[in-house]
């Protein structure tokens, strides 16, 4: 076990890495003294080597896809090809100012236009905007378009967005940010939406429904056609949360399922980096009736010349969602990945992601684990419930997750979805080998055996990580959110 | 096939374990009518060498303009170490640090980032980032509306000198919750209070940008005191590099601003056509429970050793769902990684020198360009960016400059028609005296006949 001091602990007054700033210190010139800072900000004073060593050591305290199997359910932690990063960071792309002339950005814009076209093919939808900067912003764009659509028809009575109880927390949070009330509907015992509950939930106040398919329960919503008919029947629209698109890539199109709008997490399905929590990209695609409302800007091509479509040309647009044009560099990474895969490669992605999930599920079932929906095919992910084992041994899903870290595996998603008790949501992705999956099964079996023999040992895990379990209660009660020691009083007053 | 490790033997063994004959059989729960045979419109896959060639051709064709534009994105020098380290796989390919014990690197780095941003802005706490400066501004407005218990107002007061893009984005995001943005007018490029009267009613907050979008230094002390006397919270939108030189929001007025936010791009993030960047958000401690987004706290483990974890999660969507402070989940983690390394390499003195050099270079640029007939400085003093007014249309001038590889600035005529034909210009520490001279020479050539006659 090792820890690394906070960088401020390396700090010594007057120490610098001077090659990174202008050698001559220009004065403040004509700036009036009243607007100037009197004390310098509390930033570390370290040498370049100290900084490099510190941040390299910190990186080594992380689990990551490049170092560990990372089966975090609903997050699609697949390999992030290095080529995508290198090619998005070519100097011609990195150096382009967002307000630069479009004539000087034709190469970049060509990539964006082709990316839009590929995303249309993947969703079956005719309109795409690349602007949203994460899944949650894609959701916001989608629900805002639904709102704008109803308003444009003069229908102000639609106050409610329907969300299944298995939904990701961003779904209800987004609906509220867009000014809607959330009506939650239950799931039936087989993992599908409870259609009776849906029928009684819809009405003239229904703006739409937000669905993930396959759902966060790891199963394909088989009656999606009926759901679409019910919601469309009362004048509502269907929103597709693309978190699980990896499962159906090249096999089923959201448009054919009856969805009106979809967001796609490029950092999941199209392998852009998760980066320790972003940046993502939550591009949106829509059917014809929502096209006028797409967020700006978008790329258009006229006689071989690419340019941006702005709000002026799209008067019904829900507007801008970023200062410029979204996470352009992430869009480039997704573009490279999609071109490397091609259409056939994309279909193989969903095929092998589903093969890995079903194989892992079969092996775990064989080993005596309780599968949450045993009668169902796994999509690209599935749920193991540790409820029985927990009752028997007192070892919880959390304990399992921590014990897995000691075996060299990142934990699956735990305690989500909320409706399956003591659950592990496991998503292996297509880029893992059979040996890796077998090793993961062996680790889960070993932890279970240990839980039966000596539960206290499992509850003591992890022991091999840089720190042991952390005191979350103390973290929230005695807030320590910034380094205080040696900080001079800030301010200029 | 790229990135899929399975051999044919693996596939048949795995199918046997599952008990199906083919991979396609695994999709038998998808109703027949929904199946598609593939994605022919996407085309065939390319090898790494093929895509590398295509991308290199496109990037080389785009080239790099000599950049004299700012307006929200700035061409600063980025030390080599920043992205060498930020793109290490351990940062690049990790996710949100939910499993704290396996994510101490990312968590500690965010804690260090929070400390640095709190220090720069002179406020108590920071979050782990928002998408960009514009969405940070929108979230700050929503946060102020939630946090201001003294005012029930759902309106936020801002100014016409706030970035037009930020105002646009905020309107897109605030509208859903019925929060309205109202703009104060400008006098001489500065936010003017004289037209504001009691009949204008209550506001939850006043949001000011420093330096403002037109490169003017607002009277932040006076504006802060004025707003707080009217029970408004004060939001400072600040360029982070300039904060190494300028009075931080936490020291504005008698009591200091309540919230600060802005665009993090100047701190080691490449221009990259507008993203990915990151938004920062800091505030006074009593407001922390109204903050959106991830926050990292320092605590201890079972053995009493210091460690880091996500905290105050009851604000967030994965716990609170429809009652969360925001829907944000994924933020801009990798950009924060780069910015934290950048700030560590620069330090307070390095950052101050960058800020001072930017201001000095912009002054030199203004001197060079206003030496040409038909170009005048709109406002003085200015800071870091400046508005130049022309006696001829600027759009053809920008096109002409672009043809010679120069990005001459941002055309203000659409956002600020009252300024006439005007450009917002900026010369960062990256621009040399020779670069500035070149701009002046090329511009002079363009402003003489016959082009001027055409454009005029």
Interface residues (C-beta under 8 A of the other chain):
Chain A: X3 X4 X6 X7 X8 X16 X17 X18 X19 X20 X21 X22 X24 X25 X26 X27 X28 X29 X30 X31 X32 X34 X35 X36 X37 X38 X40 X41 X42 X43 X44 X45 X46 X48 X51 X52 X54 X55 X56 X58 X59 X60 X61 X62 X63 X64 X65 X66 X67 X68 X70 X72 X75 X77 X78 X79 X80 X81 X83 X85 X86 X87 X89 X90 X91 X92 X93 X94 X95 X96 X97 X98 X99 X100 X101 X103 X104 X105 X106 X107 X108 X110 X111 X117 X118 X120 X121 X122 X124 X133 X134 X135 X136 X137 X139 X140 X144 X147 X168 X169 X170 X172 X173 X174 X175 X176 X177 X178 X179 X182 X219 X220 X222 X224 X225 X248 X250 X251 X252 X253 X256 X257 X267 X271 X273 X274 X275 X276 X277 X278 X279 X280 X295 X311 X318 X319 X320 X321 X322 X323 X324 X325 X326 X327 X328 X329 X330 X332 X336 X338 X339 X340 X341 X342 X343 X344 X345 X346 X347 X348 X349 X351 X352 X354 X355 X356 X358 X359 X362 X363 X366 X376 X377 X401 X402 X405 X410 X411 X416 X430 X431 X432 X433 X434 X462 X465 X466 X467 X468 X469 X470 X471 X472 X474 X475 X476 X478 X479 X480 X481 X482 X483 X487 X490 X491 X492 X493
Chain B: X1 X2 X3 X4 X5 X6 X10 X11 X13 X14 X15 X17 X18 X19 X20 X23 X24 X26 X27 X28 X29 X30 X31 X33 X34 X35 X36 X38 X39 X40 X41 X42 X43 X44 X45 X46 X47 X48 X51 X52 X54 X55 X56 X57 X58 X59 X60 X61 X62 X63 X64 X65 X67 X69 X71 X72 X73 X75 X77 X79 X81 X83 X85 X87 X88 X89 X90 X91 X92 X93 X94 X95 X96 X97 X98 X99 X100 X101 X102 X103 X104 X105 X106 X108 X109 X111 X112 X114 X115 X116 X118 X119 X120 X122 X124 X125 X126 X128 X129 X131 X132 X133 X134 X135 X163 X165 X166 X168 X169 X171 X172 X173 X175 X176 X177 X178 X217 X220 X221 X243 X244 X245 X246 X247 X248 X250 X251 X256 X263 X270 X271 X272 X273 X274 X275 X276 X277 X278 X285 X288 X294 X295 X296 X297 X298 X299 X300 X301 X302 X303 X305 X306 X307 X308 X309 X311 X312 X314 X316 X317 X318 X319 X320 X321 X322 X323 X324 X326 X327 X328 X329 X330 X331 X332 X333 X334 X335 X337 X340 X341 X343 X344 X345 X346 X347 X348 X349 X350 X351 X352 X353 X354 X356 X357 X359 X360 X363 X381 X383 X398 X399 X402 X407 X410 X429
